[in-house]
């Protein structure tokens, strides 16, 4: 599992000071990319085979939208792989450890 801590800044929120759907997607995708970049076996394999990762579908449960200046932890882990598909979960937790967003 890989995780990173992030703050919700002004560029991540709308007029209501809540994260936008686009910013939630960016947090999820950024964490997944950070994990792949740090796992040299994966990044070396992709580079040597001149290939990339493509997100074909994402089911996301939004339990609540995080607010401006909120401290979050974004965690991701791969739970299965086939020759064609990879499967992962990515979760956004608030400072108390409660899930605010889950992506399957």
N, C-alpha and C positions, 0 to 999 in steps of 0.2 A: 504494500500500500504506500502511496505517496500523498503527502498533504502539504498545504501551504496556507499561511495566514494572510488575509487581505482586509483592507478597510474599504468601506463604501464611500467613494468620493463624489463630488458634485457632478462629474461627467458620467456617473453611473445612475443618476436619479432623474425623475421627471419633476414636474411642477409640484407634486404632492410630497416630494422628498423621499419617495420610495424608489427602490431599484426598478429599472425598466426591464421588460422581458429580454430585450437585446443584451443588456448588461449581465443578466443572469446567465444567458447563453455564453457570453464572453468569459465569465468566471469559470464555468464548467469546462469550456474548450481550452482555456489557458492552462488550467490545472492538468488536464490530460496531455497537453503538449509539453508542459514542464516535465511530467513523468517520463514521457517518451524520450525527451532530450537527455535526461539524466541516466536513463537505462541505455548504456552504450551498446549493449548487445542488440537491442531493437533498432536504434538509430543507425548502427553500422550495417545491419542487415538490410534496412530500407535503402540506404545509400548505395550499397554494393549491388543491389538488385534493381536500382533505378526505379523505385516504386514509392508510393506514399500511402498514407492512411486517409480514407474518405469516410465521413460520417453519413451513413445511408438513412438512418432513422434514430430518433431520440424520443423516448417517452419521459416526460418530466412532470413530476408532482410538485406544485408550488403550494406549500403549506401556508406561507405568508411571504410578503415582499420585504426584504431587509430595508432598513432606513439609513438615511445619510449619517455618516460617521460611525456606523456600526462595525464592530470588529468581527470577522468571520473566519472560519477555517473551511477550506475546500479540500476534500479528500477523494482519491480515486483508486480503484483497483480493478485489475483484469480478473475475471472469474472463469473464462473459458476461451479457447481458441480452436479454430479449425483451419484447414489450408486456405480457406477463402474469407472467413469471418472471424472477428475478434469481438468479445463481449466484455463490457465493463460497467461498473456502477460508479457514479460520481455523486457525492453528497456535499451539501453546504450546511454547516452547523453554525449556530449563533454562539455567543460567548459562554452561555450556560451549558453548551453541548447538545442543545435540542436541534433536531433536523428542521431546516427551513425550506430546503429544496432537495429533491432526490431525483436523479436521472438514471434510468435503467437502459 
